[in-house]
Amino acid sequence: MCETPIDEVVMADQLAPVVDAKSDSGGVRAVNRALDLLIALACWDRPAGLTELARRVELHPSTALRLLDSLRSRRFVHQTANGTYVLGAKNFELGNAYLQNVSVWSQANQLAEQLAITTGETASVGVLDSGQILYIAIARGQQDMGIASAPGTRHPAYCTSLGKAILADLSGEKVLEVLRNDPPERLTPQTLTNIAELQRDLATTRRRGYSIDNEERTPGVVCIGAAIRDHKGDPLGALSISGPAQRIRQKGVEQLGRVVSETAMSFST
């Protein structure tokens, strides 16, 4: 999520009341710089000092300080007792408002918990974001070993059951676009790296109603996924279960696939 800052700063109080957004690559420079600072703070796992923040976004410290003061006054940034900076509570409020307005996000925890209880396996919910799968909820089942992920992590779409469930619902052109942006790499001996082979697997997923990650991302772990769709049938996200390959196969991939698929259908709008 860290981004490279763009051109030089213009402070908000120096701007004319009306600004042509097209002349500034989509936004006022001061706003872009403030957003750069927020993104930089989000990339740190500790409070950050003024100098290192300014250096990260390529600003003069005095300019960074003025922007941080503005962000602090609106609670987007909090200054600690020793003068360092962390994200402020306003970011949580905005994020929470966003989640409430996107159905998959707002129901993700409930959905994962329900599936984990039903199957006894680790359940996950994810969305396709910038060509990768962003995990937004994970619930551990009674039988704990599953995927080693946490909400907020990303994995390739081509080798995860969440990703393949979503890709199977996309047009061939869109699938190729995703694969061009994130070319398949062999993560395990089972990873499908040949485009034609992957396309056949996606066709099988469409016919079957659920996807299978057959130890394609992590050796010894099998995952089963299904797409969550909107009222038009377009994929909003996907849910999956994961567990040790032997246990999943003993329970029955087809039986678990039906459970995953039915749960996804029940949450589709």
PyMOL commands that set and color helices and strands:
alter all, ss='L'
color gray80, all
select helices_A, chain A and resi 12-14+21-24+29-43+50-56+61-73+89-100+103-119+161-167+172-181+195-208+245-251+253-267
alter helices_A, ss='H'
color red, helices_A
select strands_A, chain A and resi 77-79+85-87+122-129+132-139+154-156+211-214+221-229+235-244
alter strands_A, ss='S'
color yellow, strands_A
deselect
rebuild
show_as cartoon
